[in-house]
Amino acid sequence: MLQLVIFYIFAAIAVVSAIMVITRRNAVHSAMFLAATLLSVAGVFLSLRAEFLAGVQVIVYVGGILVLFVFVIMLVPSDRVIFERRYNRQGRIALITAAVLIGELVYAVIQGRDAFVFPEETLEPAVEGNSQWVGTVLYQNYLLPFEIASILLLVAIIGAVVLSKKSKPGGEIAVEE
Amino acid sequence: MEQFFQPQDLRAIAPELALTVFGLGLLVLDLIVPDKRKLGYWALAGVASAAILLFLNRNLDAATAYGGQVVVDPFADYFKLMFLLATGLTVGLSMRYLDVEGEQHGEYYALLLFAVMGMMFMAGGADMVTLYIGLETMAIATYVLVGFLRRRPRSNEASIKYFLLGAFSSGVLLYGMSLLYGISGSTNLVEIADALSRRGADPVSLIAMITVSAGMFFKIGAVPFHQWTPDAYEGAPTSVTAFMSVAVKAASFAMLLRIFLIGIGPLREQWVPVLAAVAVTTITLGNIAALRQTNVKRLLAYSSISHAGFVLLGLIAGNRTGMVAVVLYLFIYTFMNLGAWGVVVALRRGNVIGENVEDLNGLYSRNPVAAVAMLIFMLSLAGIPPTAGFIAKYHLFAAVIETGHVNVAVVAALNVAIGLYYYMRLVVAMFMAEPSEAGSVGFSRGVTSVLVITLALTILIGVYPDWFINLAQDATATLPVF
C-alpha cells in the first residue's frame, strides 16, 4: 500500500513537471523541470527496488546530460526566443486530440489491468543485488542488442561531427561539367 | 541455464560484422586517403564481402543465434540481399554526385554501411529489442545522410523535420512495445504471440496493436503518417533519396512483416481492417498528390507513398500468394525505382539542379539512351507489361482477389490508371517537349553502370520472372499464413 502511495506521488510529480518542461518559455526553467521529471522517475525506479537504474538515472541524466543542457542554454543567447512567436497555432485541435487519446489509453489500460499481473512462479527469481541482475540480463539475454547499441552511439557521434563540422574555406559549391 | 552466446553465433551475424568492420575502416581511411572518391570503392568492397558471407551462410543450420535474439532464415537472407544490392547501386550513384554537390566525405559511405547493418538486424531480429535497436541505427544514420548537404537550407530543413517526426514515431512505437512486454512479460516475438493468443483481443492488446502499427506506418510512409516523406525526399541529396525510397523502406517492411505476422499475428482479425483502410487511402492519396507535383523528386516521393500502399495489399490478403507478392514487389521496386532515381541524379550537374519536370524536357534529343531507360522505368513503375512492374502488380492483385478482397482490388486497379497518368507526364516531357537547354547530358561511369544493371533486371524479371518468383517463394516459405 505504502509502495503504491509513493509510486503515485513520484508519478504525479513526473507528469506535471514534464508538462512544465514543454510549456515554459524560459529554457532554464524548462531544464529545471526536466531535472524534476528525471529525479522523480529515479524515485519510481527506487520504489520498484531497481536501485541500480535509479542510481544510473541520477548520475547520467541529472548529473551529466542535464548539466550539458544548461551549459548550452547559457552559451546560446536565448532571451530573444522568449519573445518570439511559437508555432503552436493548432493548439486547440492538439488539445482535443490529446485528450481523446489519453481517454482511450486510460480506458484500455484500466479495462485490461489484469494483463500486467503474472503468477508468482513465472517471474524471474529474485537475486541479491539489483546491479548484478541488470548485468546478468544485459550480458546474457540482451548481449547482441547491447553490442549493436555501441554502433548506434558511434553513428550518432559521427552524425553530430559531420553536421556541425565547419565547411571548407571558400565554402562554394564545386562546379564542374 | 540456457547458453546465450556460443562462438558459432558470430557466424550467423557475419555479414553484419563485415559491414561494421568496413564502416570503421572507412572512418580511418578517410583520414589517410586524399582522393575521397576512392572511398566509394572501399564501400563497394564492404558490400561485396557482406554479400559473399551472406551467400556462404545460406545453408546455416542454426535457426537462431544469441539466445533467440536473431533468426537466420531465408526471409532474412532475401531482405539482406536486397539491402546489399540497393546499397551497392546507391554507392554507384553517389560517387560522382557528391563531387558535384561538393560534399565528398568518407563519413557518407561509413554511415551508409552502418545503416545497412541496422537494416539487417531489422530483417533478422526475432526480439523487439534487437529490432528496435536495428531500426534506430538505420534511422539515425539516415537522418544525418538527409542533412548531408550542410550548405543547403532545404537539406537542413528536411533533416530536422525527418528527425523530429521520426523520434516522435519511435516513441509511439516504443509505447506499444512496452504494452506488449507488459502483456506477455517477454520481448520475444514468439512469446508475445503466445500471450496474445491466450488473451484474445481486449482493450490493452488493441491499444498495443494500434500504437505499434502507427509507429511502423510512419516508418514505411503510409497515410496518415506520410507528411514527412515529400519534404525529406526533396531536401535530401538525391542519392540518399534513392537509398531511402528502396532500402530504408524495404527494411521497415521487413520489420513490419515480422511484427505483424509473428508478434501480433493472433490479432490478425483486428488489424486487417485497419491495414485495409490505411492501404487504400495510402494508394489513393499518394497518387492524387503526385498528379499535381512539378518537382520530379516530390513526384517520385508521392509515387513511393502509393507503392507502399500497394505492398500492404499482400499483407491484407495474407495467404501464400500474398506473402510472395509482398517480397517480390519490394525486390522489383528496388530496381525500377533506383533506376528512375539514377536518371534524376544524372541530371544534377554543374549549376543545374535538374529536379523540375521541365528539366526533363527534350531529354530524348539530348541523351536518347537515358530517355529510353527512363521510359522503361516509368512503364515498370506504372505496371505495364512486359516490364517487371507488371509481374509485381499481377501477383498482388491475384492475391487480394484470391482471398475475396474485391473492393480493395477495384480501388487499387483504378489507382494504377491514375499512376499511369503522372508517369506518362514525365515521358511526354522527355519525348515531345522542346529541350529547354541545349547540349547533351553525359553520364558518369557509376551512374551508367547503375542504369545498365537496373534496366537489365527490370526487363529480365519482366520477361523471365520464374527464377525470381521461386526465390520469393523460398523466402516466404517459413512465414505463417492465414
Chai-1 contact restraints between the chains, C-beta under 6 A:
chainA,res_idxA,chainB,res_idxB,connection_type,confidence,min_distance_angstrom,max_distance_angstrom,comment,restraint_id
A,A108,B,P203,contact,1.0,0.0,6.0,A-B,restraint_1
A,A108,B,V204,contact,1.0,0.0,6.0,A-B,restraint_2
A,A108,B,I207,contact,1.0,0.0,6.0,A-B,restraint_3
A,Q111,B,P203,contact,1.0,0.0,6.0,A-B,restraint_4
A,G112,B,D202,contact,1.0,0.0,6.0,A-B,restraint_5
A,G112,B,P203,contact,1.0,0.0,6.0,A-B,restraint_6
A,G112,B,V204,contact,1.0,0.0,6.0,A-B,restraint_7
A,A115,B,I183,contact,1.0,0.0,6.0,A-B,restraint_8
A,A115,B,V204,contact,1.0,0.0,6.0,A-B,restraint_9
A,F116,B,G182,contact,1.0,0.0,6.0,A-B,restraint_10
A,F118,B,G185,contact,1.0,0.0,6.0,A-B,restraint_11
A,Q140,B,F4,contact,1.0,0.0,6.0,A-B,restraint_12
A,Y142,B,V129,contact,1.0,0.0,6.0,A-B,restraint_13
A,L143,B,F5,contact,1.0,0.0,6.0,A-B,restraint_14
A,L144,B,Y66,contact,1.0,0.0,6.0,A-B,restraint_15
A,L144,B,Q69,contact,1.0,0.0,6.0,A-B,restraint_16
A,L144,B,T130,contact,1.0,0.0,6.0,A-B,restraint_17
A,P145,B,V129,contact,1.0,0.0,6.0,A-B,restraint_18
A,P145,B,T130,contact,1.0,0.0,6.0,A-B,restraint_19
A,P145,B,I133,contact,1.0,0.0,6.0,A-B,restraint_20
A,I148,B,I133,contact,1.0,0.0,6.0,A-B,restraint_21
A,A149,B,I133,contact,1.0,0.0,6.0,A-B,restraint_22
A,L152,B,E136,contact,1.0,0.0,6.0,A-B,restraint_23
A,L152,B,T137,contact,1.0,0.0,6.0,A-B,restraint_24
A,V155,B,F114,contact,1.0,0.0,6.0,A-B,restraint_25
A,V155,B,I140,contact,1.0,0.0,6.0,A-B,restraint_26
A,V155,B,A141,contact,1.0,0.0,6.0,A-B,restraint_27
A,A156,B,I140,contact,1.0,0.0,6.0,A-B,restraint_28
A,I158,B,E107,contact,1.0,0.0,6.0,A-B,restraint_29
A,G159,B,V144,contact,1.0,0.0,6.0,A-B,restraint_30
A,V162,B,E107,contact,1.0,0.0,6.0,A-B,restraint_31
A,V162,B,V144,contact,1.0,0.0,6.0,A-B,restraint_32
A,L163,B,G147,contact,1.0,0.0,6.0,A-B,restraint_33
A,I173,B,G102,contact,1.0,0.0,6.0,A-B,restraint_34
A,A174,B,G102,contact,1.0,0.0,6.0,A-B,restraint_35
A,V175,B,G350,contact,1.0,0.0,6.0,A-B,restraint_36
A,V175,B,N351,contact,1.0,0.0,6.0,A-B,restraint_37
A,E177,B,G350,contact,1.0,0.0,6.0,A-B,restraint_38
